[in-house]
Amino acid sequence: MNESLFGNSSLEAPAVLASALAPPAQAGHFDELRGVATPLAAPRPGTLTPPGALLYDAAGEPRPPAAPVDPTAEPGAKSPLAPAWTHFFEEIGSGGFDDLPRRAVSLARQIRDNGVTYNVYADGDGPQRPWSIDLFPLIVSPESWAQIEAGVLQRVRVLDRVMADVYGPQQLLAEGLLPAALVRGHPGYLRAMHGVKPPGDTWLHITAFDLARGPDGNWWVVSQRTQAPSGLGYLLENRLAISRQFPQAFEALHVQRLAATYNAMMDGLQAMCPAGAPPHIALLTPGPYNETYFEHAYLARYLGITLVEGNDLTVRDQRLYLKTLQGLRPVHGLIKRLDDQYLDPLELRPDSTLGVPGLLQAIRAGNLLVANMPGSAFLESPALLGFLPALARRLIGEKLRLPALPTWWCGERAAMEAVLPQLGDCAIKPTYPGSASHTSFDAVLGSQLGRRELDEWAGRIVRQGDAHTVQSYLPLSQMPTWAQDFGAGHIAPRAMMLRVFAVSDGAQSWRVLPGGLARLAGTNAQIASMQRGGSSADVWVQTRGEVDRTTLLQPHATPASLARHRAPVTSRAAENMFWLGRYTERAENAVRLSRLTLDLLSGEDQSSRPLLAWLHRLALRNALVPQEVPSAPKSRRVFERALIAELGDADKGGSVGFSLRCIRETAAAVRERLSQDHWSQIVRAEAEFLRRAAEQAGEVSEGSYATGAALRSLEAASAALAAMTGAQTDRMTRDDAWRLLSIGRHIERLAFLSSALAAGFEDGAVHEVSGFEAMIALFDSTITFHARYQQRRDVATMVDLLVLDGDNPRSLAWVTQTLRGRIARLAGSAPGKLTALSYELPDPANWTLEKLCDAGAKADYPALVHLFESCETAAYHVSDAIGTRYFTLTSESLRSVGA
């Protein structure tokens, strides 16, 4: 039997082992694993925010603890597990605890293979890192969820009506229920939205609430997010990953599913959209460098909507349009993941390149539904929490069921004076977080400050009271997590905060997603933040009724429902796919030319001046060496070393490293269109090549050793590029985006091969055996040439294979003919018919061996050289024309007729 950290775990029930071996929550924290409440002392009379105030509701009335308390229990004593956790451990599978290390490794591999990332701008290890998720879920009982659900639904109703009043009659401001400084003085208040009537009279469609569980076992609101709340995509990935690790437990605990709520949200958005049948809804993202870009792409794919960036959209006649290859397509709804200030450079932040000029005008005209409507940023201010109880009584005539932590806005003198003596027991937060026009700072805990630091903070608050908000400190509940910081792993408690989402399912109607995103604080930390090294956990909400097994897969598909999941090709995506093809081909050409050059410089043909001149000309033309480097015929070794030194320079155009970086950056912009294998190949190829190049630069080596190392790096890069090419040609859907990728590859190939052949004839390399063989090798056609022509080495055989052979994918005829056909299909011509742009390319049908092989009076093959020049010129001309027609939409675009 397997012996493990837990002893002979096969002989003991996992729940018994967990109870015996899992450490309890720290004193003063609620223990999620055992369901034990550890409330703090009762409040002292006359104290505003004593530690025990969490035993009282928002109105100051006593609240019973949500979980049983054993007042005789000593601190740190272990209790039996809560029923849900007992059930969970009983159902973890036959392997019991011994199998948990394997599952943890499997989970990490799944996250890595699925490419789930969370970008951290300040991370010294790079902008991307794998999403962090714990092996254990947070289990929420039906009773706890009922409290959360009722309170969240009530709060989103209040927030929606607050926004309607602020951008309407503004009675709350007139009555003094909301301070004007928190609304009109907030940088997120948009005067341009005043008087707007949103579709369905609904301002908020997706709202997130951060909840914490106090020592008494009750849930408290810590903050709320309304601009562009994140997490809806990550929690889906968490659910998929964790339910696969514990399928038995997932079924046995009757965990409520998520799909029905997402489906209701989409149905509600479609019903409220302005005229459009069916309405076209898109998800607006800041782009691939945003910290949560992965979930933007994931969510758009899951919901079957178009993922767009600001430059994908344009406003014409107060209506929003998506720029596609087929022209402008109306957009009726927008789920925005972009902060309000960047939405419209004409009326908001003028330096924004992420938004859409004229977007606010389209919203004011009533032609666009936006989830959420712009202008909600002031609702995120922590200071607003202190005013919501009175606002709820005024707007909906109800008392809030889910209280927020006691919060004081120091812009009110009485509140400031009352809270200053208690800073050591509170959290200090900015009233206007992230504002450029107001004082902003990272939230701090008074308990972590010394006496001098507290005095300094008190001085700042006195000088700028309105910029500071003070909130009671709540010891976060602690849930069990699987830690592998030593040995095979162990259970450790970590502080947790729960984010839940309310989404609209119709006009003035919302529902709460039965789940959420649990954010875990770092080891021994009390702030749950992904930016500060925290992680996440899935949230299992139990139900006593039937589990809703709704799926987004529709059993009876209709043309309309299928069209909803067939996203159009945006001009931005098309342009990036076009350049992905060009950069991939360019990298292959650079690798092949570099390998050929290094092989020849180390071979027996070093004395062939025409060959060296040809290699030098191609290296300069393709920016593989600096212009000032002596030519290969003059100083072969200097030229060779310069070529090797430039290979890994990712900052200069033309080098292999630069091309690989361009591939990765271009692919990142269309990440949602690439398979995980394809993306992983791209990332690995760049990282591996630059790593090898850095190692070579750090070595003091000369001669063949340096050349050998460079050749090995190029061989590895060649293999990686071959894998990328295979993924692009064999595993991608043949839509217009793929056609543009293919067109980009062939434009690059046509220009490179034409220029290489022209240079070979101009320098005379073609007339020498070594030069002739090198030109055949550059076209990757050595085996075919020798199999077909044996020992012949004349211009006619070269022209036959490299120019006229319609079956050779590297001949000019094959490349040109393929380009003509794919451009025609892209433009939408009838099958078999070409378009005007196709005719810009030379027609291989007019090429003949007799005419091209006419050496002419000077034996310089004028017809052949002219063909090379015309092919290169036509390639670049067609590239410019495609950009004008399909990417900038400055000329008429025709409809694609498909493959």
ZAMARGU-4260 file (C-alpha; in steps of 0.2 Angstrom, whole numbers, plus 5000, padded with zeros to 4 digits):
<rodrens>
0) 5000/5000/5000 | 5005/5018/4997 | 5012/5027/5011 | 5010/5046/5011 | 5011/5062/5021
5) 4994/5057/5028 | 5000/5040/5034 | 4992/5024/5027 | 4977/5034/5020 | 4969/5020/5012
10) 4964/5013/5029 | 4956/5029/5035 | 4941/5039/5028 | 4947/5055/5019 | 4935/5066/5029
15) 4942/5059/5046 | 4960/5062/5039 | 4956/5080/5034 | 4948/5084/5051 | 4963/5077/5060
20) 4977/5084/5049 | 4970/5101/5042 | 4975/5115/5053 | 4961/5126/5059 | 4958/5144/5054
25) 4968/5157/5063 | 4960/5164/5079 | 4947/5177/5075 | 4943/5170/5057 | 4928/5159/5051
30) 4934/5142/5047 | 4925/5137/5031 | 4931/5119/5032 | 4923/5116/5049 | 4909/5129/5048
35) 4914/5136/5065 | 4910/5154/5069 | 4923/5163/5080 | 4915/5180/5083 | 4925/5193/5092
40) 4921/5202/5108 | 4905/5212/5111 | 4905/5230/5107 | 4909/5243/5120 | 4896/5256/5123
45) 4899/5272/5114 | 4912/5265/5102 | 4908/5267/5083 | 4918/5253/5076 | 4923/5241/5090
50) 4930/5224/5084 | 4914/5216/5089 | 4903/5227/5078 | 4902/5214/5065 | 4889/5205/5077
55) 4877/5219/5072 | 4868/5222/5055 | 4868/5238/5045 | 4855/5246/5057 | 4865/5242/5072
60) 4853/5228/5078 | 4860/5212/5085 | 4862/5198/5073 | 4863/5180/5077 | 4879/5171/5071
65) 4876/5161/5055 | 4886/5146/5061 | 4886/5137/5078 | 4898/5143/5091 | 4906/5133/5105
70) 4911/5147/5118 | 4920/5134/5128 | 4932/5129/5114 | 4950/5134/5116 | 4957/5144/5102
75) 4965/5133/5088 | 4955/5118/5093 | 4950/5106/5079 | 4931/5102/5076 | 4923/5090/5065
80) 4921/5095/5047 | 4906/5104/5040 | 4893/5092/5032 | 4897/5098/5015 | 4916/5096/5017
85) 4913/5079/5024 | 4903/5074/5009 | 4916/5081/4998 | 4931/5071/5005 | 4920/5056/5005
90) 4917/5058/4987 | 4935/5063/4981 | 4938/5045/4973 | 4945/5029/4977 | 4963/5036/4977
95) 4959/5046/4992 | 4972/5058/4999 | 4986/5049/4990 | 4979/5054/4973 | 4978/5073/4977
100) 4997/5077/4972 | 4993/5069/4955 | 4977/5079/4953 | 4986/5095/4958 | 4999/5091/4944
105) 4985/5087/4932 | 4976/5103/4936 | 4992/5114/4933 | 4995/5105/4916 | 4977/5108/4911
110) 4978/5126/4915 | 4995/5127/4905 | 4989/5117/4890 | 4973/5128/4889 | 4983/5143/4889
115) 4974/5151/4904 | 4984/5167/4908 | 4983/5182/4919 | 4994/5197/4914 | 5003/5206/4927
120) 5011/5222/4921 | 5023/5224/4935 | 5029/5206/4935 | 5047/5205/4932 | 5046/5188/4925
125) 5036/5194/4910 | 5019/5200/4906 | 5010/5183/4905 | 5009/5170/4918 | 4998/5155/4920
130) 4981/5158/4929 | 4982/5152/4947 | 4969/5141/4954 | 4968/5130/4969 | 4963/5111/4969
135) 4949/5113/4982 | 4933/5123/4978 | 4924/5134/4990 | 4908/5126/4995 | 4893/5137/4998
140) 4878/5129/5007 | 4860/5133/5001 | 4856/5143/5016 | 4872/5154/5014 | 4868/5156/4996
145) 4850/5161/4999 | 4856/5176/5010 | 4869/5181/4997 | 4857/5180/4982 | 4843/5190/4990
150) 4855/5203/4996 | 4864/5205/4979 | 4848/5206/4969 | 4842/5220/4981 | 4858/5229/4980
155) 4859/5229/4961 | 4841/5236/4960 | 4847/5250/4971 | 4863/5254/4961 | 4853/5254/4945
160) 4840/5266/4951 | 4854/5277/4959 | 4862/5278/4941 | 4845/5282/4933 | 4843/5297/4946
165) 4860/5303/4944 | 4859/5304/4925 | 4841/5310/4926 | 4831/5321/4939 | 4846/5320/4952
170) 4833/5321/4966 | 4846/5311/4977 | 4858/5325/4976 | 4845/5338/4979 | 4839/5329/4995
175) 4857/5327/5001 | 4856/5308/5001 | 4871/5308/4990 | 4885/5321/4992 | 4889/5330/4976
180) 4908/5327/4978 | 4905/5309/4977 | 4895/5311/4961 | 4899/5326/4951 | 4916/5327/4958
185) 4920/5309/4954 | 4931/5308/4938 | 4920/5293/4932 | 4904/5304/4932 | 4901/5308/4914
190) 4891/5324/4911 | 4889/5318/4892 | 4877/5304/4898 | 4865/5316/4907 | 4847/5314/4900
195) 4851/5297/4891 | 4837/5284/4892 | 4845/5267/4890 | 4836/5252/4881 | 4825/5244/4893
200) 4828/5258/4906 | 4842/5247/4913 | 4859/5254/4916 | 4868/5240/4924 | 4868/5223/4915
205) 4883/5215/4924 | 4888/5219/4941 | 4900/5211/4953 | 4901/5211/4972 | 4916/5207/4983
210) 4910/5198/4999 | 4919/5193/5014 | 4913/5181/5028 | 4915/5188/5045 | 4920/5179/5061
215) 4901/5177/5065 | 4899/5167/5049 | 4888/5181/5040 | 4893/5188/5023 | 4897/5206/5021
220) 4899/5217/5006 | 4917/5224/5004 | 4916/5232/4987 | 4906/5233/4971 | 4912/5233/4952
225) 4901/5241/4939 | 4912/5248/4925 | 4919/5232/4917 | 4919/5218/4931 | 4931/5204/4927
230) 4929/5186/4932 | 4914/5179/4921 | 4926/5170/4910 | 4939/5164/4923 | 4925/5157/4934
235) 4920/5146/4919 | 4937/5140/4916 | 4939/5136/4935 | 4922/5126/4935 | 4928/5116/4920
240) 4945/5112/4927 | 4939/5108/4945 | 4924/5098/4940 | 4935/5087/4930 | 4946/5084/4945
245) 4932/5079/4956 | 4918/5072/4945 | 4910/5061/4959 | 4910/5075/4972 | 4903/5088/4959
250) 4888/5077/4956 | 4886/5071/4974 | 4885/5088/4981 | 4871/5094/4969 | 4881/5109/4963
255) 4871/5121/4953 | 4876/5124/4935 | 4880/5140/4927 | 4875/5139/4909 | 4856/5144/4912
260) 4862/5161/4919 | 4873/5165/4904 | 4859/5160/4892 | 4847/5171/4901 | 4859/5185/4901
265) 4861/5184/4882 | 4842/5182/4879 | 4840/5198/4890 | 4853/5208/4880 | 4846/5202/4864
270) 4828/5207/4869 | 4833/5224/4874 | 4844/5228/4860 | 4838/5242/4848 | 4831/5236/4831
275) 4840/5222/4823 | 4835/5204/4819 | 4844/5195/4825 | 4854/5208/4835 | 4872/5208/4833
280) 4881/5209/4850 | 4900/5211/4852 | 4912/5211/4867 | 4924/5226/4867 | 4941/5222/4874
285) 4956/5234/4876 | 4967/5221/4867 | 4979/5206/4870 | 4990/5216/4883 | 4976/5219/4895
290) 4978/5209/4911 | 4962/5199/4909 | 4962/5197/4890 | 4962/5178/4891 | 4944/5179/4898
295) 4938/5192/4885 | 4942/5179/4871 | 4936/5164/4882 | 4919/5173/4886 | 4916/5179/4868
300) 4919/5161/4862 | 4908/5154/4875 | 4894/5166/4872 | 4895/5165/4853 | 4898/5184/4850
305) 4911/5194/4841 | 4927/5199/4850 | 4932/5217/4845 | 4944/5231/4849 | 4941/5249/4847
310) 4948/5250/4829 | 4937/5237/4823 | 4922/5248/4825 | 4916/5265/4818 | 4902/5276/4820
315) 4892/5282/4805 | 4876/5292/4806 | 4875/5289/4825 | 4875/5270/4823 | 4889/5258/4827
320) 4897/5247/4814 | 4909/5233/4814 | 4922/5234/4800 | 4923/5217/4792 | 4930/5210/4776
325) 4913/5211/4768 | 4911/5229/4773 | 4902/5238/4788 | 4890/5227/4798 | 4878/5235/4811
330) 4882/5232/4830 | 4867/5233/4841 | 4874/5228/4858 | 4891/5230/4866 | 4898/5221/4881
335) 4912/5232/4886 | 4928/5227/4896 | 4935/5244/4894 | 4935/5257/4907 | 4923/5272/4903
340) 4937/5285/4901 | 4944/5276/4886 | 4927/5273/4876 | 4927/5289/4866 | 4942/5300/4862
345) 4930/5314/4855 | 4921/5317/4872 | 4931/5308/4885 | 4950/5305/4886 | 4957/5312/4870
350) 4973/5301/4869 | 4964/5285/4870 | 4967/5273/4856 | 4956/5260/4863 | 4939/5267/4860
355) 4928/5272/4846 | 4926/5290/4841 | 4907/5295/4842 | 4902/5281/4853 | 4893/5291/4865
360) 4883/5300/4852 | 4877/5283/4846 | 4872/5279/4864 | 4863/5295/4866 | 4854/5292/4850
365) 4847/5276/4857 | 4855/5265/4843 | 4866/5255/4855 | 4864/5245/4870 | 4880/5245/4881
370) 4883/5233/4896 | 4886/5242/4907 | 4881/5259/4902 | 4895/5272/4903 | 4896/5283/4918
375) 4895/5270/4932 | 4912/5272/4939 | 4906/5283/4953 | 4897/5268/4960 | 4913/5259/4963
380) 4919/5272/4976 | 4921/5263/4993 | 4913/5279/5000 | 4896/5275/4992 | 4894/5260/5003
385) 4890/5271/5018 | 4876/5280/5009 | 4867/5264/5002 | 4856/5260/5017 | 4848/5277/5016
390) 4847/5276/4997 | 4839/5259/4998 | 4825/5265/5009 | 4822/5280/4998 | 4823/5272/4981
395) 4815/5254/4984 | 4807/5257/5001 | 4817/5242/5008 | 4830/5239/5021 | 4846/5231/5014
400) 4847/5212/5018 | 4866/5210/5014 | 4875/5223/5024 | 4892/5232/5019 | 4906/5234/5031
405) 4904/5250/5041 | 4912/5264/5030 | 4916/5282/5033 | 4919/5295/5020 | 4931/5307/5027
410) 4924/5321/5017 | 4911/5323/5030 | 4919/5331/5045 | 4909/5322/5058 | 4914/5305/5051
415) 4932/5310/5049 | 4933/5315/5067 | 4925/5299/5073 | 4936/5288/5064 | 4953/5295/5066
420) 4956/5288/5083 | 4952/5270/5076 | 4963/5270/5060 | 4974/5256/5068 | 4958/5244/5067
425) 4953/5249/5050 | 4957/5249/5031 | 4961/5266/5023 | 4955/5267/5005 | 4956/5280/4991
430) 4939/5288/4988 | 4943/5290/4969 | 4954/5274/4965 | 4965/5276/4950 | 4960/5294/4947
435) 4973/5306/4939 | 4964/5321/4945 | 4962/5316/4964 | 4974/5309/4976 | 4975/5290/4974
440) 4985/5276/4983 | 4984/5258/4987 | 4973/5252/5001 | 4982/5249/5017 | 4978/5240/5033
445) 4980/5251/5049 | 4985/5235/5059 | 5001/5234/5048 | 5006/5252/5051 | 5017/5259/5065
450) 5012/5273/5076 | 5022/5285/5066 | 5014/5279/5050 | 4997/5280/5057 | 5000/5298/5062
455) 5006/5302/5044 | 4990/5295/5037 | 4980/5304/5050 | 4988/5320/5044 | 4984/5316/5025
460) 4966/5313/5030 | 4964/5329/5039 | 4972/5339/5024 | 4962/5330/5010 | 4948/5322/5019
465) 4937/5319/5003 | 4951/5309/4995 | 4951/5296/5009 | 4938/5283/5014 | 4940/5272/5030
470) 4932/5255/5031 | 4931/5243/5046 | 4943/5229/5045 | 4936/5212/5043 | 4946/5196/5047
475) 4943/5186/5031 | 4936/5168/5033 | 4949/5155/5028 | 4945/5140/5017 | 4955/5124/5015
480) 4968/5125/5000 | 4980/5112/4994 | 4998/5118/4996 | 5013/5109/4989 | 5026/5121/4996
485) 5035/5106/5003 | 5034/5087/5001 | 5019/5079/4993 | 5007/5092/4998 | 4996/5097/5013
490) 4980/5106/5017 | 4982/5124/5023 | 4969/5138/5027 | 4970/5154/5017 | 4960/5170/5018
495) 4947/5171/5005 | 4935/5184/4997 | 4921/5179/4986 | 4916/5188/4970 | 4898/5185/4964
500) 4889/5192/4949 | 4872/5199/4945 | 4867/5199/4927 | 4851/5206/4919 | 4839/5194/4911
505) 4827/5207/4904 | 4822/5225/4907 | 4823/5229/4925 | 4826/5211/4930 | 4842/5202/4936
510) 4848/5185/4942 | 4863/5180/4952 | 4875/5168/4944 | 4875/5153/4955 | 4893/5152/4958
515) 4907/5165/4958 | 4926/5168/4959 | 4934/5165/4976 | 4950/5175/4977 | 4963/5168/4989
520) 4976/5179/4998 | 4994/5174/4998 | 5002/5164/5012 | 4999/5173/5029 | 4992/5188/5019
525) 4975/5196/5023 | 4972/5205/5006 | 4965/5194/4992 | 4972/5200/4976 | 4978/5192/4960
530) 4990/5207/4957 | 4998/5203/4974 | 5002/5185/4971 | 4985/5178/4976 | 4976/5163/4967
535) 4958/5158/4964 | 4946/5144/4968 | 4930/5137/4960 | 4914/5141/4969 | 4901/5127/4971
540) 4884/5133/4976 | 4874/5118/4983 | 4855/5117/4979 | 4842/5107/4988 | 4831/5106/4972
545) 4835/5099/4955 | 4851/5104/4947 | 4848/5115/4931 | 4856/5106/4917 | 4853/5119/4904
550) 4867/5120/4891 | 4871/5133/4878 | 4871/5120/4865 | 4854/5121/4856 | 4846/5104/4852
555) 4836/5111/4838 | 4848/5122/4828 | 4841/5135/4816 | 4849/5145/4803 | 4848/5160/4814
560) 4855/5151/4829 | 4869/5145/4819 | 4873/5162/4812 | 4875/5169/4829 | 4890/5157/4832
565) 4898/5161/4815 | 4907/5177/4820 | 4912/5189/4805 | 4930/5192/4801 | 4934/5209/4807
570) 4946/5220/4797 | 4958/5220/4812 | 4958/5201/4814 | 4960/5200/4795 | 4975/5212/4795
575) 4984/5203/4809 | 4981/5186/4800 | 4988/5193/4784 | 5004/5199/4794 | 5005/5182/4803
580) 5006/5174/4787 | 5019/5186/4780 | 5030/5186/4796 | 5029/5167/4797 | 5036/5166/4779
585) 5048/5179/4782 | 5055/5170/4797 | 5057/5154/4786 | 5066/5164/4773 | 5078/5172/4785
590) 5081/5155/4793 | 5084/5146/4777 | 5095/5160/4770 | 5105/5161/4786 | 5108/5142/4786
595) 5113/5142/4768 | 5125/5156/4770 | 5134/5149/4786 | 5135/5132/4777 | 5143/5139/4762
600) 5155/5151/4771 | 5161/5136/4781 | 5162/5125/4765 | 5173/5122/4750 | 5166/5136/4740
605) 5173/5151/4749 | 5183/5157/4734 | 5168/5159/4723 | 5166/5178/4722 | 5149/5178/4712
610) 5142/5166/4726 | 5149/5177/4740 | 5142/5193/4731 | 5125/5185/4729 | 5125/5180/4748
615) 5130/5197/4753 | 5117/5205/4742 | 5103/5194/4749 | 5109/5197/4767 | 5108/5216/4765
620) 5092/5216/4756 | 5084/5205/4770 | 5092/5215/4784 | 5102/5200/4791 | 5118/5210/4792
625) 5120/5229/4795 | 5124/5240/4780 | 5141/5245/4786 | 5148/5227/4787 | 5161/5223/4774
630) 5155/5212/4760 | 5158/5194/4760 | 5171/5194/4746 | 5181/5207/4755 | 5180/5200/4773
635) 5172/5183/4774 | 5175/5180/4793 | 5169/5198/4798 | 5153/5195/4787 | 5150/5178/4795
640) 5152/5185/4813 | 5140/5199/4809 | 5127/5188/4803 | 5128/5176/4818 | 5128/5192/4830
645) 5112/5198/4822 | 5102/5182/4822 | 5095/5185/4840 | 5093/5203/4839 | 5074/5205/4842
650) 5074/5224/4840 | 5080/5225/4822 | 5070/5221/4807 | 5076/5206/4797 | 5084/5196/4810
655) 5077/5179/4814 | 5074/5184/4832 | 5064/5200/4826 | 5053/5189/4814 | 5049/5177/4828
660) 5044/5191/4840 | 5033/5199/4826 | 5025/5182/4824 | 5021/5181/4843 | 5015/5198/4844
665) 5004/5197/4829 | 4997/5180/4834 | 4993/5187/4852 | 4981/5200/4843 | 4971/5185/4836
670) 4974/5173/4850 | 4956/5168/4850 | 4958/5161/4832 | 4973/5150/4836 | 4973/5133/4843
675) 4982/5131/4860 | 4995/5120/4851 | 4998/5133/4838 | 5000/5147/4851 | 5012/5136/4861
680) 5023/5133/4846 | 5024/5151/4843 | 5028/5156/4861 | 5041/5142/4863 | 5050/5145/4846
685) 5053/5163/4851 | 5058/5160/4869 | 5070/5145/4864 | 5078/5154/4849 | 5081/5170/4860
690) 5088/5159/4874 | 5100/5150/4863 | 5106/5167/4855 | 5109/5175/4872 | 5119/5160/4877
695) 5129/5161/4861 | 5132/5180/4864 | 5138/5176/4882 | 5151/5164/4876 | 5168/5169/4870
700) 5170/5157/4855 | 5176/5159/4837 | 5177/5150/4821 | 5168/5134/4818 | 5162/5132/4836
705) 5152/5148/4835 | 5145/5143/4818 | 5140/5126/4824 | 5130/5133/4838 | 5122/5146/4827
710) 5117/5132/4814 | 5110/5121/4828 | 5099/5136/4834 | 5093/5139/4816 | 5089/5120/4814
715) 5078/5121/4829 | 5070/5137/4823 | 5067/5129/4806 | 5058/5114/4814 | 5047/5125/4825
720) 5042/5135/4810 | 5038/5119/4800 | 5026/5115/4815 | 5018/5132/4814 | 5016/5131/4795
725) 5008/5114/4797 | 4996/5121/4810 | 4992/5136/4798 | 4989/5125/4783 | 4981/5109/4790
730) 4972/5114/4805 | 4963/5131/4802 | 4946/5133/4795 | 4946/5140/4777 | 4937/5156/4780
735) 4942/5173/4774 | 4954/5175/4789 | 4964/5160/4783 | 4964/5165/4765 | 4972/5182/4770
740) 4985/5172/4781 | 4988/5162/4765 | 4989/5177/4754 | 5001/5185/4766 | 5013/5170/4765
745) 5012/5169/4746 | 5015/5188/4744 | 5031/5186/4755 | 5036/5171/4746 | 5034/5178/4729
750) 5044/5194/4733 | 5058/5185/4741 | 5060/5171/4728 | 5059/5184/4714 | 5072/5195/4721
755) 5083/5180/4725 | 5083/5174/4708 | 5085/5191/4700 | 5101/5194/4711 | 5108/5177/4706
760) 5107/5182/4688 | 5114/5200/4691 | 5129/5193/4701 | 5132/5179/4689 | 5131/5166/4703
765) 5119/5156/4693 | 5132/5152/4680 | 5144/5143/4693 | 5141/5126/4700 | 5141/5132/4718
770) 5130/5146/4715 | 5118/5136/4705 | 5116/5123/4719 | 5114/5137/4732 | 5099/5144/4722
775) 5091/5127/4721 | 5094/5125/4739 | 5086/5141/4744 | 5070/5136/4735 | 5071/5120/4746
780) 5070/5110/4729 | 5087/5101/4729 | 5080/5083/4730 | 5067/5086/4717 | 5080/5095/4705
785) 5092/5081/4706 | 5079/5067/4705 | 5072/5075/4689 | 5087/5082/4680 | 5101/5071/4686
790) 5118/5080/4682 | 5111/5094/4672 | 5114/5112/4678 | 5109/5124/4665 | 5097/5139/4665
795) 5083/5129/4656 | 5082/5116/4670 | 5081/5130/4684 | 5068/5139/4675 | 5058/5124/4672
800) 5058/5119/4690 | 5058/5136/4699 | 5048/5147/4688 | 5036/5136/4677 | 5032/5120/4687
805) 5014/5122/4692 | 5016/5107/4705 | 5031/5115/4714 | 5024/5125/4729 | 5040/5136/4728
810) 5040/5140/4710 | 5035/5157/4704 | 5021/5150/4693 | 5013/5140/4708 | 5014/5154/4720
815) 5007/5167/4707 | 4993/5156/4702 | 4988/5152/4720 | 4988/5170/4724 | 4977/5175/4709
820) 4964/5162/4714 | 4964/5165/4733 | 4962/5184/4730 | 4948/5181/4719 | 4939/5170/4732
825) 4942/5183/4745 | 4934/5197/4734 | 4919/5186/4731 | 4919/5183/4712 | 4910/5169/4705
830) 4919/5152/4705 | 4932/5151/4691 | 4932/5170/4688 | 4946/5182/4693 | 4944/5200/4699
835) 4953/5216/4694 | 4966/5214/4709 | 4970/5196/4703 | 4975/5203/4686 | 4988/5214/4694
840) 4999/5198/4696 | 5007/5191/4680 | 4998/5176/4672 | 5009/5161/4672 | 4999/5155/4657
845) 5009/5167/4646 | 5026/5161/4652 | 5036/5150/4640 | 5052/5141/4642 | 5058/5147/4625
850) 5055/5165/4628 | 5062/5165/4646 | 5078/5156/4641 | 5082/5168/4628 | 5099/5173/4634
855) 5100/5189/4623 | 5114/5198/4616 | 5124/5200/4632 | 5119/5183/4639 | 5109/5192/4653
860) 5092/5184/4650 | 5082/5200/4649 | 5065/5192/4648 | 5068/5182/4664 | 5075/5196/4674
865) 5061/5207/4669 | 5049/5193/4675 | 5057/5193/4691 | 5056/5211/4693 | 5038/5212/4688
870) 5033/5198/4700 | 5042/5207/4715 | 5034/5223/4711 | 5017/5215/4709 | 5018/5207/4726
875) 5021/5223/4735 | 5007/5232/4724 | 4994/5219/4728 | 4999/5220/4747 | 4996/5238/4747
880) 4979/5236/4738 | 4973/5223/4750 | 4977/5234/4764 | 4967/5248/4756 | 4952/5238/4752
885) 4950/5226/4767 | 4959/5233/4781 | 4956/5252/4780 | 4940/5250/4771 | 4944/5266/4760
890) 4937/5257/4744 | 4922/5246/4741 | 4923/5229/4748 | 4914/5214/4740 | 4906/5200/4748
895) 4915/5183/4751 | 4908/5168/4743 | 4917/5156/4754 | 4930/5142/4750
</rodrens>
